[in-house]
Amino acid sequence: MRVPSARSFFRGIAAATALAAAAAAIPLFLGRREERPAAGGGGKAFPIVAVIDTGFSWDRWPQELGSASDSDRARVILDDSESRDLTIPDEQSRLPGDPAPLADAHGHGTRIAAEILRGAPGAVVLPIRITRQGLFGTPQLLAQALEVALQTGADVINVSFGVKSDRGEGSAAVAKLLDRAAREGVVVVAAVGVGIENPFRPGPLAGLLPQAHASVIVVGTVFESGGAIHPSRDENFGPETDLSVKIGDGRGSRSSVAAARVAAAVARGLSVAGARASGGGAAVRHGLRAATLALPYYFVTSKGVLSEPRGGFGYLEGSASAASAGAVACRLSVGDTSVIQVSAAWPIRSVKARMVCKGRADSVLATADSRIGSGLAKGSATLRLGSAPAPGCAPVAEVESESGSPFSCRP
């Protein structure tokens, strides 16, 4: 598959709104994957988005999206469905009366697929059923689903759920497959979700898969109330969160839908570029972050102690889109405390924030290196500044990344 530059890829995402009007003109072919026509240079004619979830059924199509169109129906891959139904153990046979392979008794998987179909008219959806009733199981089962998605040629993988890490062979298998996806330029998008054991008690993302893996784009939600933007307090949290989407009214989590909209944005970019982006998920993640709107930096407050952050680098409104971005982007956020956030196109080795003031010597405010914070491996860093800059002063972040070249940026 030919690999375009990150710049051309992000131009493709920025131009995605033009795809909606041209959706009817996009050629689609319904044969098996190996029979589908390829784009010039060895790439596929369209991106494949694997949806690992509860399956897919047309009778579960969400009515708030209107009736499923002929284009929608043409872009769901339901052939070879038996091989993508992981709810029946290999040693068992499907019994008479069992639902058809991939049938969605819950409705969650169909909703996610529908969001992607509507948000990316140049993409097709590949459902993979990992559960029948919304209990998403074990790392071993997630690993099987990821392997199926990669073997089938998915360009984007949507995981709108999480499983608890077992810190054993299952988690190691998931990590190995996510590493493979990153090497091959496959973008994995996951929702932050809610607490697993107790949905009313959100927890840190560091213990969840695939969210804890550095290559995964992790998406949360924000909502508007009282004229201000707030991250959802019902969702899991931590520096693993990359960005949020404005959706809903703050009652409960809608991060599953938010992740689907971001996956659709990535697929739209692939549709225009005609191939996977150079840099894979890291370049895509950085472009999405750079396109976000500033979000007041909030922390979970427990007994008056500031702890984990929420919301990611910023938030997107409506359907997600990304823009061309430089190597480093940064912004000053003021919420419960003032911080400078940094996003880079590569893993960060170290970052230093200093205050530049007219007529005064610079002062170092905060530093972080690769030993501090799980976000650095994802190309993100957050440094607490304490108070807002004084008049005539502005923070500057100096970043050393694995690209080998130092960068600086200011909000």
N, C-alpha and C positions, 0 to 999 in steps of 0.2 A: 504494500500500500504506500503510495507517495505521501510524503509528510510536508505540509506547507509550513511557512513560518508562523510564529505566534501572532504576529501583526496581521497577516492575512486571515487567520482564523478569527480573531476578534472583530475584524471588519465584517466577517460573515455573520457573527452574532448580532452586531449592531444593525446590520441590514435585514434582520430576521422579520421585521414587520412586513416587508415587501413579499415575503413568502406566503403569508396568509392569503393575499389576493391571487397569488399565482398557484395555489395549491392544486387546482384542477388540472394545471398544465404539467405537473410533475409526473413523469412516467413511472408507473408501478408495475411490478411483475409478481405474480402470486405463486410461482413455482417454488420448489425447494431451494435452500440457500445456494447450493452449488450451481443451480441453473439460472440464478438471477443475473441480469446483465451487470457488468462492472463499469465503473466510471473510468475515464481516461487515466492512464498512468498506473493502472492496477488497482485503484480504489473501488469501493462499492458505489453503486448509483445512489444509495440512500443509507443513512445510519440505522443500525439496529439497536433498540433500547430494550434490554432485558429487565423485566419487572418481576423480582423475587417476592412473592406475596401469597395471597389466598387463591390464586387462579383467575379465571376470566369467564364470564357468562354475559351474553348480550342481554338477557332478561334482568341483569343487575345494573345495567347502564344508568348512571345518575341522571334523574330527570331534570335537575337544575341546569344541566348542560344542554338541554334540548334533546331531540331525537338523534340517534346515531345516524350519520350520513353514509352515503355510499363510499365516500373516501375513507371514513372511519372504519367501515367494515372491510375495506380492501387492505387495511394496513395492520391487521392483527394476525400473527402467524400461529395458526392452530394445527398445522400439519405436524406429524411426529409428536403429538401431544403426550403419548404414553411415556416417552423418554424424559419429559419435562414435568412429570408428576412424581414428586418425591414423598408423597404421603402414603404410598404403598411400599412396604419393605421389599427388597429384591427377591427374597425367598418366597414371597406370597404371590398369589394370583388374584386378579380383580374378581370379586365375587358377583354373582347375578344380583342386580338391583343396586350395585354401587353406582354412584354418580359418574358421569363420563369423565375421562381424564381432563384435568384443568378446570372442571366445573367449579364455580365460585359460590359456595353456599353462604359466605359471610358478606361479600360485597366490597370489601376493602380493596382487594386487588383490582377489581374492575374499575373502581373509582380512580385509583392511581393511574391505571392504563389510560382511562378516558382523559384525564388531565394532560397526559403526555401527548396523546393523539391530537387533542385540540391545540396544544401549545406548540407542537412541532409538526406542521403539515407535510414536511418532507421526510418524516421518519416512520419506521414501522416498529411495532411493539411485539416482543417475544415473552409471553407469560411463562413463568416457572412457578409451579405450586409447591410451597414448602409446608403449608398447613391448611387445614380445612376450616377451622373455626377461630383463627386469629391468635392461637397460642404458638409462638414462633420457635419454640424448641431449643435446640442445642447448637453449640459451635460446629459439631460434626455435620449436622444437617445444613447449616449455612455454608459450610465448605463444599458440600456436594452441589448445592445450588450455584455457587460461584464457579465451580468447575464446569458445570453444564453451560452456563452463560458464556464462559470463555471458549469452550470447545465449539459452541454454536456460532461464534463470530460476533458477539455483541460488541458494540463500540461504546455504549454507555450502559451502566448497571444501576438500577434504582433499588435501594433497600429502605423502605419506609417502615422499618422496625429495628429492634436491636435484640441481641441475646447476651446473656451474662457470660463473661469470660470464665473459662474453667481453669485457666493457667496451665493447661495440659496439652495433650496431643490435638484435641479439637481446635483450640485457640491457635496452636502452632500451624495447623493446616490452613486455617483462615488467613493467617498472616502470610504464609507462603503464596497463597493464591492471589492475595491483594498485591504482594510484591510483583508477581507475574503480570497482573493487570497493569500496574504502573509502568513496567518495562515495555509492555506492548502498546502503551498509549491509550488504554481503555480507562475511561473516567467513571469512578464509582461515587454515587451521590447517596447520602443517608440522612434520615431525619433524626433530630435530637431525641424525639420521643418523650415518654413520661416514665415514671418509676416502674420497674418490672414487677417486683414483688408487691408493691403498693402504689397504684397509679396516682394516689394523692400525695405521695412523698417522693418528689424528684430526687435524683442522685447524680453523682459525678459521672461524666461520660468516660472517664479513664477506665472504668470497669466493664464497658459495653463493647460489643463487636457488631458491625465493623467500625463503629464510630471512633474507637481509640487508635486506629491505624493512621499513620501520618499521611498516607496518600489519599484518604477518603475526604470528599467535600461534605461537611456536616452542616445541616441547615436547620435553623429554628424559626420562630415567628415573633413578630411584634404586632401591637395593636395601638390604636389611637384612642385616648381618653382625656377629656379635659383640655384638649388642644395640645397635648404632648404625646410623644411616642414612647411606649413602654414595652420591654421584652416580656414574654409570657412567664409568669412565676410558677406555672404548672409543669414546665418542661425541665428535662435534664440539663445540666449546665457544665461549664468548664472551658478551658482554653482550646479544647478540640473544636468548638463551634467556629465555623468560618464566617457565616453571614446569616441574616434572617430575611424573611419575606413578610411584608405587611399583609395580614390576612386575619379575618375574624374579629371578634370583639373582646378577646382576652379570656373568654370562658372556656377552659379546657385547652388542649393542644390541637393545633391544626398543622403540626410540622410534617405530617405525612404528605399532605397536599402541597405544602411549601417545597418539600424536597422534589416532588414530581414536577413542579413548575421550573425548578432549577435544572433538573434533568432534561426537561423539554428545551430550555434555553441552550444547553450544551448541544443537544441534537440539532437545533436550528443552525448553530454555527457550523456543525459538521456538514449539514445539507448544503450550505453555501460554499464552504471550503472544498468539499468533495473528498475529504480525507480526515484522518485524525490530526490533531494539533501537535506540533513539535513540543516536547516537554510534557505531553500528556496532561494528567490531572493537575500538576503543579502550576503549569502556565494558565490553564483554564481557571483554577481557583483564584489565582492572583488577579486575573482579568475581571472576574466576578466581584471580588472584594473592592477593586479600584472603582467599580461602577456603582457602588452602594452610596446611599445617603448617610450622613453622620448620625450616629446614635448616641445619646447620652449614656455614658458608661455606668452600668448598674452592677451591683454586687448583691449576692444573696446575703441577707442580714440574719445572723443567728446570735441571739442574745447580745445584740449591739456590736458584734464583731464583723468587720468586713471580710468576706471570704471569696468565694468563686465568682467569676464574671459570667454574664449572660449576654446573648445577642450577637456575638462575633464582631467582625470588623465594622459592620454597618448593616443597613437594610435596603431592600429593593421593594418598590411598589408595583402592584399589578403583576403582569407576567414578567418573569425575570429576563434580564438581558445583560450583556457584558460589553465593555468597550475596550479599545486599545489602551494598554497601560505601559508605563515605563517600568524599569527594572525594580523600582522601589516606590511604594506609596505610603504616606503616613498622614495621620490626622490627630488633632487634639480633641479629646472628648472630656466633657465636664458633666459629672453626674453626682454620685455619692462622694466621689473624689475626682481629681483631675489626673488624666493619664495621657500618654502619647502612645498611639498604636502604630505598628509598622507591619506592612505586608511586602514580601519580596517574592520574586519568581523562583527563588531557590531556597533550600534550607539555610537558616541563619546560623552563623558561628557566634557572633557577638554583636551587640548593639549598645550604643552609648547616647544618651540624650543630654544635651547641654543647652543652656539658656544664652541667647545672644542678645545683648542689651546695648543700645546706643550709648557711647561714652563710658561704658563700664567693662570690666574684664569678664570673659565668659566664665560660667560656673557649671560644673558637671552636676546634673540633677540625679541621674540614676543610670545604672548599667545592668546588663544581663549578658550571660554567655551561654554556651551550649550545655552547661551543667544545670542551668536553671530554667524550669518551665518546659512543659511538653510541647508548647506551641512552636518553639524554635525549629524543630524538625519539619514543621509544616510551612515554614517561611513566614511565621508571624511572631511578633513580640509585643508585649504590653509592659510599659514602664510607668509606675505611679510617680506623679510629680508633686502630689500634695495639694498645692494651691494653683490657681490660675496665674498665667504670666502677668507680671506687673506692666504698667504702661511703658511702651518703648522697648519691650522685651518680647522675644519669640523663641520657642523651643526648636531645636534642630536635632534630628536623629542621624547618627553616623553608623552605618551598617556594614558589617563584614559578612559576606555570604559565601557559599560554596562555589560561586561563580569565579572566585579568585580575585575579583575587583571590588574595592570599597565603594560604597555609595552614600550619599547623604540626601536627606529630604526634610522639608518642613511642612507643617500642616497648612 
